[in-house]
Amino acid sequence: MSYNILIGCDQTYFDKWTTPLLQSIQRHNPWLNLHCHIVNPTKENTLDNVSITSEHINFANDESKISYLQSVRFLAVADKFQKNEHIITLDADSICTRKIEHKEIKNLFNKQYVLSHHKENRWLAGFVIFNDNGFRQEYASELRSLPINDWLWGRDQTILNSLAKKYKFTKLDTSWMSIGKNKTHSAFLTLKGEQKETEKYLNVYKSYLS
C-alpha cells in the first residue's frame, strides 16, 4: 500500500512554506509519495521527489481567490487520484518534525480522521485523511456547487463541518499535528493566523528546518 501527501498553494506559499514542508517530509520519511498543486505559478517549479501540477485561473475578486486557494487541495484530491488511493492533505504552513512508522500511517485510514480545534467544537481543514469511503468526491462536489467567483472566505471549513456527521469524523490524535507549539512530539507542527508572524511560534517552527 502506498501513501500520499498532497499540498495545494499559490506561488508565494510554495516558495515560503510549501517547499520547506515537502523537504522536511522527504528528509524524515522518504517513503511517502509527495504531491503539490500550484495555482497560478509564475515560474517553472521543480522539487526533488515531488510530483508537481499546476493550473491558471482568473478570479473576479480577492475573496473568491482566497477561498479557492484554501480549497484547492481538496479539489486536487478528487481530480488527481483514484477513488481508493490513500491521501493526507495538510496546511502548507506546516512542518514535519519526525520519522513516521508505516503502521502509524496505516492506522490513519481505518476511520475518517480530521484535525479538530483544540479549544472550539469544530473541525479544521489543516489535516484531513482521504480513504475509499467517497468523502473526497462529495467534498469536491459540494465545493463546486457554486460558481468560484461566488465563493467566500472559509468555504472549505464550512463544507467540511457540514459533512462531519455523515462521514463520522474522528478527532485526529495530537501525536499527528500540533498548532503553534509542539508539546506532544507531534509528527507535524502548523502555524495559524498571527502565529506565522510571531517570533515565539516562528522559533519553534524554524527549529525543525534543516
Accessible surface in RSA format (square Angstrom, percent):
REM  Atomic radii and reference values for relative SASA: ProtOr
REM  Chains: A
REM  Algorithm: Lee & Richards
REM  Probe-radius: 1.40
REM  Slices: 20
REM RES _ NUM      All-atoms   Total-Side   Main-Chain    Non-polar    All polar
REM                ABS   REL    ABS   REL    ABS   REL    ABS   REL    ABS   REL
RES MET A   1   166.11  86.0  85.09  56.3  81.02 192.9  84.48  71.8  81.64 108.2
RES SER A   2    62.93  53.2  51.26  68.4  11.66  26.9  33.46  71.3  29.47  41.3
RES TYR A   3    16.13   7.5  14.10   8.0   2.03   5.3   7.37   5.5   8.76  10.8
RES ASN A   4     5.62   3.9   5.53   5.3   0.09   0.2   0.01   0.0   5.62   5.4
RES ILE A   5     0.60   0.3   0.60   0.4   0.00   0.0   0.60   0.4   0.00   0.0
RES LEU A   6     2.32   1.3   2.32   1.7   0.00   0.0   2.32   1.6   0.00   0.0
RES ILE A   7     0.09   0.0   0.09   0.1   0.00   0.0   0.09   0.1   0.00   0.0
RES GLY A   8     9.17  11.3   0.00   N/A   9.17  11.3   0.03   0.1   9.14  20.5
RES CYS A   9     4.83   3.7   0.29   0.3   4.54  10.7   4.83  12.2   0.00   0.0
RES ASP A  10    30.95  21.7  29.99  29.8   0.97   2.3   9.65  22.7  21.31  21.3
RES GLN A  11    15.23   8.5  14.45  10.6   0.78   1.9  14.45  30.8   0.78   0.6
RES THR A  12    93.15  66.3  86.92  88.1   6.23  14.9  56.71  76.2  36.44  55.1
RES TYR A  13    75.24  35.1  75.24  42.8   0.00   0.0  56.14  42.2  19.09  23.5
RES PHE A  14     9.10   4.6   9.10   5.6   0.00   0.0   9.10   5.5   0.00   0.0
RES ASP A  15    70.51  49.4  48.32  48.1  22.19  52.5  28.50  67.1  42.01  41.9
RES LYS A  16   129.50  63.2 112.92  69.3  16.58  39.5  69.82  62.8  59.69  63.6
RES TRP A  17    11.63   4.7  11.63   5.6   0.00   0.0   6.34   3.4   5.30   8.6
RES THR A  18     0.00   0.0   0.00   0.0   0.00   0.0   0.00   0.0   0.00   0.0
RES THR A  19    26.22  18.7  26.22  26.6   0.00   0.0  23.06  31.0   3.16   4.8
RES PRO A  20    29.75  21.7  25.04  22.8   4.72  17.1  27.91  23.0   1.84  11.5
RES LEU A  21     0.00   0.0   0.00   0.0   0.00   0.0   0.00   0.0   0.00   0.0
RES LEU A  22     0.27   0.2   0.03   0.0   0.24   0.6   0.27   0.2   0.00   0.0
RES GLN A  23    85.90  48.0  80.50  58.8   5.40  12.9  25.47  54.2  60.43  45.8
RES SER A  24     0.65   0.5   0.64   0.9   0.01   0.0   0.64   1.4   0.01   0.0
RES ILE A  25     0.00   0.0   0.00   0.0   0.00   0.0   0.00   0.0   0.00   0.0
RES GLN A  26    44.45  24.9  41.31  30.2   3.13   7.5  24.60  52.4  19.85  15.1
RES ARG A  27   103.90  43.6  71.83  36.6  32.07  76.4  66.16  90.4  37.75  22.9
RES HIS A  28    56.42  30.8  43.24  30.1  13.18  33.7  31.21  32.2  25.21  29.3
RES ASN A  29     0.29   0.2   0.00   0.0   0.29   0.7   0.00   0.0   0.29   0.3
RES PRO A  30    86.15  62.8  66.47  60.6  19.67  71.5  66.75  55.1  19.40 120.5
RES TRP A  31    74.05  29.7  45.58  22.1  28.47  66.9  55.25  29.5  18.80  30.5
RES LEU A  32     6.49   3.6   0.15   0.1   6.34  15.9   0.19   0.1   6.31  17.0
RES ASN A  33    57.16  39.4  53.01  51.2   4.15  10.0  10.79  26.0  46.37  44.8
RES LEU A  34     5.04   2.8   0.12   0.1   4.92  12.4   0.12   0.1   4.92  13.2
RES HIS A  35    39.84  21.8  39.84  27.7   0.00   0.0  33.57  34.6   6.27   7.3
RES CYS A  36     1.86   1.4   0.00   0.0   1.86   4.4   0.93   2.4   0.93   1.0
RES HIS A  37     7.90   4.3   7.88   5.5   0.02   0.0   5.40   5.6   2.50   2.9
RES ILE A  38     0.00   0.0   0.00   0.0   0.00   0.0   0.00   0.0   0.00   0.0
RES VAL A  39     1.33   0.9   1.27   1.2   0.05   0.1   1.27   1.1   0.05   0.1
RES ASN A  40    45.90  31.7  41.28  39.9   4.62  11.1  23.21  55.9  22.69  21.9
RES PRO A  41    21.01  15.3  11.02  10.0   9.99  36.3  11.02   9.1   9.99  62.1
RES THR A  42   115.17  81.9  76.89  77.9  38.29  91.2  73.49  98.7  41.69  63.0
RES LYS A  43   117.30  57.2  96.02  58.9  21.28  50.7  68.28  61.5  49.02  52.2
RES GLU A  44   158.47  91.0 129.82  98.2  28.65  68.2  56.67 109.6 101.81  83.1
RES ASN A  45    17.50  12.1   3.95   3.8  13.55  32.6   3.89   9.4  13.60  13.1
RES THR A  46   109.84  78.1  89.05  90.3  20.80  49.6  58.82  79.0  51.02  77.1
RES LEU A  47    32.85  18.3  20.27  14.5  12.58  31.6  25.11  17.6   7.74  20.8
RES ASP A  48   122.84  86.0 109.99 109.5  12.85  30.4  30.88  72.7  91.96  91.7
RES ASN A  49   110.74  76.4  75.13  72.6  35.60  85.7  26.48  63.7  84.26  81.4
RES VAL A  50    20.05  13.2   1.55   1.4  18.49  44.6   2.86   2.5  17.19  46.6
RES SER A  51    57.15  48.3  44.12  58.9  13.03  30.0  29.65  63.1  27.50  38.5
RES ILE A  52    45.09  25.7  15.22  11.3  29.88  72.0  15.22  11.0  29.88  81.1
RES THR A  53    50.78  36.1  45.56  46.2   5.22  12.4  48.73  65.4   2.05   3.1
RES SER A  54    59.79  50.5  33.84  45.2  25.95  59.8   4.99  10.6  54.80  76.8
RES GLU A  55    48.29  27.7  41.46  31.4   6.83  16.3  27.15  52.5  21.14  17.3
RES HIS A  56   137.57  75.2 105.55  73.4  32.03  81.9  73.17  75.4  64.40  74.9
RES ILE A  57    39.89  22.7  28.05  20.9  11.83  28.5  34.96  25.2   4.93  13.4
RES ASN A  58   145.84 100.6 125.72 121.5  20.12  48.5  34.73  83.6 111.11 107.4
RES PHE A  59    42.44  21.2  10.01   6.2  32.43  84.4  11.53   7.0  30.91  88.5
RES ALA A  60    73.97  68.0  31.24  48.2  42.73  97.2  42.10  59.3  31.87  84.4
RES ASN A  61    66.81  46.1  54.56  52.7  12.25  29.5  43.01 103.5  23.80  23.0
RES ASP A  62   109.51  76.7 105.04 104.5   4.47  10.6  28.84  67.9  80.67  80.5
RES GLU A  63    75.92  43.6  70.71  53.5   5.21  12.4  24.57  47.5  51.35  41.9
RES SER A  64     0.00   0.0   0.00   0.0   0.00   0.0   0.00   0.0   0.00   0.0
RES LYS A  65    83.45  40.7  83.45  51.2   0.00   0.0  26.40  23.8  57.06  60.8
RES ILE A  66    80.10  45.6  79.67  59.4   0.43   1.0  80.03  57.6   0.07   0.2
RES SER A  67     0.04   0.0   0.00   0.0   0.04   0.1   0.00   0.0   0.04   0.1
RES TYR A  68    10.56   4.9  10.56   6.0   0.00   0.0   0.45   0.3  10.11  12.5
RES LEU A  69    35.44  19.7  28.57  20.4   6.86  17.3  28.99  20.4   6.45  17.4
RES GLN A  70    39.37  22.0  35.71  26.1   3.66   8.7  22.98  48.9  16.38  12.4
RES SER A  71     0.00   0.0   0.00   0.0   0.00   0.0   0.00   0.0   0.00   0.0
RES VAL A  72     1.50   1.0   1.50   1.4   0.00   0.0   1.50   1.3   0.00   0.0
RES ARG A  73    21.53   9.0  21.53  11.0   0.00   0.0   0.72   1.0  20.81  12.6
RES PHE A  74     0.77   0.4   0.12   0.1   0.65   1.7   0.12   0.1   0.65   1.9
RES LEU A  75     5.42   3.0   5.42   3.9   0.00   0.0   5.42   3.8   0.00   0.0
RES ALA A  76     3.25   3.0   0.54   0.8   2.70   6.1   2.97   4.2   0.27   0.7
RES VAL A  77     0.00   0.0   0.00   0.0   0.00   0.0   0.00   0.0   0.00   0.0
RES ALA A  78    23.86  21.9   5.90   9.1  17.95  40.8   5.90   8.3  17.95  47.6
RES ASP A  79    84.93  59.5  47.73  47.5  37.19  87.9  23.74  55.9  61.18  61.0
RES LYS A  80    93.04  45.4  59.53  36.5  33.51  79.8  33.96  30.6  59.08  62.9
RES PHE A  81    22.24  11.1   9.66   6.0  12.59  32.8  12.03   7.3  10.21  29.2
RES GLN A  82   128.20  71.7 124.85  91.2   3.35   8.0  35.36  75.3  92.84  70.4
RES LYS A  83   150.66  73.5 146.15  89.7   4.52  10.8  87.88  79.1  62.78  66.9
RES ASN A  84    96.79  66.7  90.87  87.8   5.92  14.3  22.84  55.0  73.94  71.5
RES GLU A  85    56.43  32.4  51.84  39.2   4.59  10.9  21.97  42.5  34.46  28.1
RES HIS A  86    24.76  13.5  24.11  16.8   0.65   1.7  10.75  11.1  14.01  16.3
RES ILE A  87     0.00   0.0   0.00   0.0   0.00   0.0   0.00   0.0   0.00   0.0
RES ILE A  88     0.62   0.4   0.62   0.5   0.00   0.0   0.62   0.4   0.00   0.0
RES THR A  89     0.00   0.0   0.00   0.0   0.00   0.0   0.00   0.0   0.00   0.0
RES LEU A  90     0.85   0.5   0.00   0.0   0.85   2.1   0.00   0.0   0.85   2.3
RES ASP A  91    15.73  11.0  15.44  15.4   0.29   0.7   4.51  10.6  11.22  11.2
RES ALA A  92     8.84   8.1   3.36   5.2   5.48  12.5   3.36   4.7   5.48  14.5
RES ASP A  93    11.33   7.9  11.33  11.3   0.00   0.0   0.36   0.8  10.97  10.9
RES SER A  94     0.01   0.0   0.00   0.0   0.01   0.0   0.00   0.0   0.01   0.0
RES ILE A  95     0.23   0.1   0.23   0.2   0.00   0.0   0.23   0.2   0.00   0.0
RES CYS A  96     0.00   0.0   0.00   0.0   0.00   0.0   0.00   0.0   0.00   0.0
RES THR A  97    11.15   7.9   0.00   0.0  11.15  26.6   0.00   0.0  11.15  16.9
RES ARG A  98    35.12  14.7  32.55  16.6   2.57   6.1  19.85  27.1  15.27   9.3
RES LYS A  99   130.03  63.4 120.62  74.0   9.41  22.4  68.54  61.7  61.49  65.5
RES ILE A 100     0.82   0.5   0.30   0.2   0.52   1.3   0.30   0.2   0.52   1.4
RES GLU A 101    78.93  45.3  78.42  59.3   0.51   1.2  24.43  47.2  54.50  44.5
RES HIS A 102   107.67  58.8 105.53  73.4   2.14   5.5  77.61  80.0  30.05  35.0
RES LYS A 103   148.58  72.5 143.91  88.3   4.66  11.1  89.02  80.1  59.56  63.4
RES GLU A 104    45.21  26.0  39.11  29.6   6.10  14.5  27.75  53.7  17.46  14.3
RES ILE A 105     0.36   0.2   0.36   0.3   0.00   0.0   0.36   0.3   0.00   0.0
RES LYS A 106   133.99  65.4 131.46  80.7   2.53   6.0  74.65  67.2  59.34  63.2
RES ASN A 107    84.14  58.0  82.07  79.3   2.07   5.0  22.93  55.2  61.21  59.2
RES LEU A 108     5.78   3.2   5.30   3.8   0.49   1.2   5.54   3.9   0.24   0.6
RES PHE A 109    17.96   9.0   3.90   2.4  14.06  36.6   4.04   2.4  13.92  39.8
RES ASN A 110   108.75  75.0  74.83  72.3  33.93  81.7  24.39  58.7  84.36  81.5
RES LYS A 111   114.06  55.6 105.76  64.9   8.29  19.7  63.97  57.6  50.09  53.4
RES GLN A 112     7.03   3.9   2.47   1.8   4.56  10.9   2.47   5.3   4.56   3.5
RES TYR A 113    41.86  19.5  41.86  23.8   0.00   0.0  13.69  10.3  28.17  34.7
RES VAL A 114     0.00   0.0   0.00   0.0   0.00   0.0   0.00   0.0   0.00   0.0
RES LEU A 115     9.89   5.5   9.89   7.1   0.00   0.0   9.89   6.9   0.00   0.0
RES SER A 116    21.30  18.0  15.23  20.3   6.08  14.0   3.16   6.7  18.15  25.4
RES HIS A 117    34.52  18.9  25.47  17.7   9.05  23.1   8.61   8.9  25.91  30.1
RES HIS A 118   123.41  67.4  84.00  58.4  39.41 100.8  79.06  81.5  44.34  51.6
RES LYS A 119   171.24  83.5 130.04  79.8  41.20  98.1  80.98  72.9  90.27  96.2
RES GLU A 120    92.38  53.0  81.23  61.5  11.15  26.5  36.13  69.9  56.25  45.9
RES ASN A 121   154.35 106.4 118.35 114.4  35.99  86.7  41.12  99.0 113.23 109.4
RES ARG A 122    95.04  39.9  88.52  45.1   6.52  15.5  40.91  55.9  54.14  32.8
RES TRP A 123    42.92  17.2  42.92  20.8   0.00   0.0  27.25  14.5  15.67  25.4
RES LEU A 124    11.48   6.4  11.48   8.2   0.00   0.0  11.48   8.1   0.00   0.0
RES ALA A 125     2.68   2.5   2.68   4.1   0.00   0.0   2.68   3.8   0.00   0.0
RES GLY A 126     0.77   0.9   0.00   N/A   0.77   0.9   0.00   0.0   0.77   1.7
RES PHE A 127     0.00   0.0   0.00   0.0   0.00   0.0   0.00   0.0   0.00   0.0
RES VAL A 128     0.00   0.0   0.00   0.0   0.00   0.0   0.00   0.0   0.00   0.0
RES ILE A 129     0.00   0.0   0.00   0.0   0.00   0.0   0.00   0.0   0.00   0.0
RES PHE A 130     1.11   0.6   0.63   0.4   0.48   1.2   1.11   0.7   0.00   0.0
RES ASN A 131    11.85   8.2  10.28   9.9   1.57   3.8   2.32   5.6   9.54   9.2
RES ASP A 132    98.73  69.2  73.53  73.2  25.20  59.6   9.24  21.7  89.49  89.3
RES ASN A 133    64.02  44.2  34.81  33.6  29.22  70.4  37.89  91.2  26.13  25.3
RES GLY A 134    30.49  37.6   0.00   N/A  30.49  37.6  23.98  65.8   6.51  14.6
RES PHE A 135     0.36   0.2   0.23   0.1   0.13   0.3   0.23   0.1   0.13   0.4
RES ARG A 136     2.93   1.2   1.14   0.6   1.79   4.3   0.40   0.5   2.53   1.5
RES GLN A 137    53.48  29.9  47.58  34.8   5.90  14.1  44.57  94.9   8.91   6.8
RES GLU A 138    44.29  25.4  39.35  29.8   4.94  11.8  21.91  42.4  22.38  18.3
RES TYR A 139     0.35   0.2   0.35   0.2   0.00   0.0   0.35   0.3   0.00   0.0
RES ALA A 140     3.34   3.1   3.34   5.2   0.00   0.0   3.34   4.7   0.00   0.0
RES SER A 141    68.81  58.1  57.70  77.0  11.12  25.6  27.55  58.7  41.27  57.8
RES GLU A 142    71.30  40.9  71.13  53.8   0.18   0.4   5.59  10.8  65.71  53.7
RES LEU A 143     0.00   0.0   0.00   0.0   0.00   0.0   0.00   0.0   0.00   0.0
RES ARG A 144   116.70  49.0  94.05  47.9  22.66  53.9  46.16  63.1  70.54  42.8
RES SER A 145    74.80  63.2  38.10  50.9  36.70  84.5  39.30  83.7  35.50  49.7
RES LEU A 146    82.35  45.9  78.55  56.2   3.80   9.6  80.06  56.2   2.29   6.2
RES PRO A 147    87.82  64.0  74.80  68.2  13.02  47.3  87.07  71.9   0.75   4.6
RES ILE A 148    53.11  30.2  48.02  35.8   5.10  12.3  48.02  34.6   5.10  13.8
RES ASN A 149    72.20  49.8  61.94  59.9  10.26  24.7  14.98  36.0  57.22  55.3
RES ASP A 150    81.80  57.3  67.73  67.4  14.07  33.3  19.21  45.2  62.59  62.4
RES TRP A 151     2.15   0.9   0.23   0.1   1.92   4.5   0.49   0.3   1.66   2.7
RES LEU A 152   114.30  63.7 112.42  80.4   1.88   4.7 112.42  79.0   1.88   5.1
RES TRP A 153   169.29  67.9 152.49  73.8  16.80  39.4 136.14  72.6  33.15  53.8
RES GLY A 154     6.03   7.4   0.00   N/A   6.03   7.4   5.25  14.4   0.77   1.7
RES ARG A 155    33.10  13.9  27.91  14.2   5.19  12.4   9.48  13.0  23.63  14.3
RES ASP A 156     5.69   4.0   5.65   5.6   0.04   0.1   0.00   0.0   5.69   5.7
RES GLN A 157    42.00  23.5  41.85  30.6   0.15   0.4  30.09  64.0  11.92   9.0
RES THR A 158    96.10  68.4  86.61  87.8   9.49  22.6  66.88  89.8  29.23  44.2
RES ILE A 159    16.36   9.3  16.09  12.0   0.28   0.7  16.36  11.8   0.00   0.0
RES LEU A 160     0.00   0.0   0.00   0.0   0.00   0.0   0.00   0.0   0.00   0.0
RES ASN A 161    49.36  34.0  35.21  34.0  14.14  34.1  24.15  58.1  25.20  24.4
RES SER A 162    81.48  68.9  44.04  58.8  37.45  86.3  48.67 103.6  32.82  46.0
RES LEU A 163    11.16   6.2  11.10   7.9   0.06   0.2  11.16   7.8   0.00   0.0
RES ALA A 164    15.15  13.9  13.87  21.4   1.29   2.9  13.87  19.5   1.29   3.4
RES LYS A 165   192.74  94.0 174.29 106.9  18.46  44.0 125.24 112.7  67.51  71.9
RES LYS A 166   132.99  64.9 103.33  63.4  29.65  70.6  80.52  72.5  52.46  55.9
RES TYR A 167    31.76  14.8  21.74  12.4  10.01  26.0  17.02  12.8  14.74  18.2
RES LYS A 168   166.68  81.3 154.73  94.9  11.96  28.5 104.52  94.1  62.16  66.2
RES PHE A 169    20.89  10.5   0.55   0.3  20.35  52.9   0.55   0.3  20.35  58.2
RES THR A 170    40.23  28.6  36.24  36.7   3.99   9.5  28.39  38.1  11.84  17.9
RES LYS A 171   132.47  64.6 120.39  73.9  12.07  28.7  66.62  60.0  65.85  70.1
RES LEU A 172    11.74   6.5   0.20   0.1  11.55  29.0   0.20   0.1  11.55  31.1
RES ASP A 173    86.21  60.4  77.01  76.7   9.19  21.7  32.67  76.9  53.53  53.4
RES THR A 174    83.33  59.3  81.13  82.2   2.20   5.2  64.54  86.7  18.78  28.4
RES SER A 175    38.74  32.7  38.56  51.5   0.18   0.4  28.22  60.1  10.52  14.7
RES TRP A 176    15.79   6.3  15.79   7.6   0.00   0.0   1.42   0.8  14.37  23.3
RES MET A 177     6.70   3.5   0.00   0.0   6.70  15.9   0.00   0.0   6.70   8.9
RES SER A 178    12.88  10.9   7.57  10.1   5.31  12.2   8.87  18.9   4.01   5.6
RES ILE A 179    37.13  21.1  13.70  10.2  23.43  56.5  13.70   9.9  23.43  63.6
RES GLY A 180     0.36   0.4   0.00   N/A   0.36   0.4   0.36   1.0   0.00   0.0
RES LYS A 181    83.94  41.0  77.76  47.7   6.18  14.7  31.70  28.5  52.25  55.7
RES ASN A 182    25.41  17.5   0.62   0.6  24.79  59.7   0.86   2.1  24.55  23.7
RES LYS A 183   177.50  86.6 139.68  85.7  37.82  90.0  89.75  80.8  87.75  93.5
RES THR A 184    72.37  51.5  50.86  51.6  21.52  51.3  59.50  79.9  12.87  19.5
RES HIS A 185   115.50  63.1 108.06  75.1   7.44  19.0  81.10  83.6  34.40  40.0
RES SER A 186     0.00   0.0   0.00   0.0   0.00   0.0   0.00   0.0   0.00   0.0
RES ALA A 187     0.00   0.0   0.00   0.0   0.00   0.0   0.00   0.0   0.00   0.0
RES PHE A 188     0.38   0.2   0.38   0.2   0.00   0.0   0.38   0.2   0.00   0.0
RES LEU A 189     0.00   0.0   0.00   0.0   0.00   0.0   0.00   0.0   0.00   0.0
RES THR A 190     0.00   0.0   0.00   0.0   0.00   0.0   0.00   0.0   0.00   0.0
RES LEU A 191     0.66   0.4   0.00   0.0   0.66   1.7   0.00   0.0   0.66   1.8
RES LYS A 192    64.38  31.4  59.85  36.7   4.53  10.8  48.38  43.5  16.00  17.0
RES GLY A 193    53.56  66.0   0.00   N/A  53.56  66.0  42.15 115.7  11.41  25.6
RES GLU A 194   146.02  83.8 138.90 105.1   7.12  17.0  54.35 105.1  91.66  74.8
RES GLN A 195    34.47  19.3  33.47  24.5   0.99   2.4   9.76  20.8  24.70  18.7
RES LYS A 196    40.86  19.9  36.87  22.6   3.99   9.5  21.15  19.0  19.71  21.0
RES GLU A 197   148.75  85.4 119.51  90.4  29.24  69.6  41.88  81.0 106.87  87.3
RES THR A 198    49.10  34.9  45.32  45.9   3.78   9.0  34.23  46.0  14.87  22.5
RES GLU A 199   100.09  57.5  96.56  73.0   3.53   8.4  61.57 119.1  38.52  31.4
RES LYS A 200   117.44  57.3 105.40  64.7  12.04  28.7  61.93  55.7  55.51  59.1
RES TYR A 201    45.61  21.3  45.61  26.0   0.00   0.0  14.06  10.6  31.55  38.9
RES LEU A 202    22.54  12.6  22.54  16.1   0.00   0.0  22.54  15.8   0.00   0.0
RES ASN A 203    82.91  57.2  74.33  71.8   8.59  20.7  24.89  59.9  58.02  56.1
RES VAL A 204    38.61  25.4  35.05  31.7   3.56   8.6  38.53  33.5   0.08   0.2
RES TYR A 205     9.80   4.6   9.80   5.6   0.00   0.0   9.39   7.1   0.41   0.5
RES LYS A 206   102.02  49.8  91.70  56.3  10.32  24.6  56.46  50.8  45.56  48.5
RES SER A 207    82.82  70.0  43.33  57.8  39.49  91.0  49.00 104.3  33.82  47.4
RES TYR A 208    55.12  25.7  47.20  26.9   7.92  20.6  31.86  23.9  23.26  28.7
RES LEU A 209    71.16  39.6  52.05  37.2  19.11  48.0  52.75  37.0  18.41  49.5
RES SER A 210   120.01 101.4  50.42  67.3  69.59 160.3  55.53 118.2  64.48  90.3
END  Absolute sums over single chains surface
CHAIN  1 A    10520.6       8535.2       1985.4       5405.5       5115.1
END  Absolute sums over all chains
TOTAL         10520.6       8535.2       1985.4       5405.5       5115.1
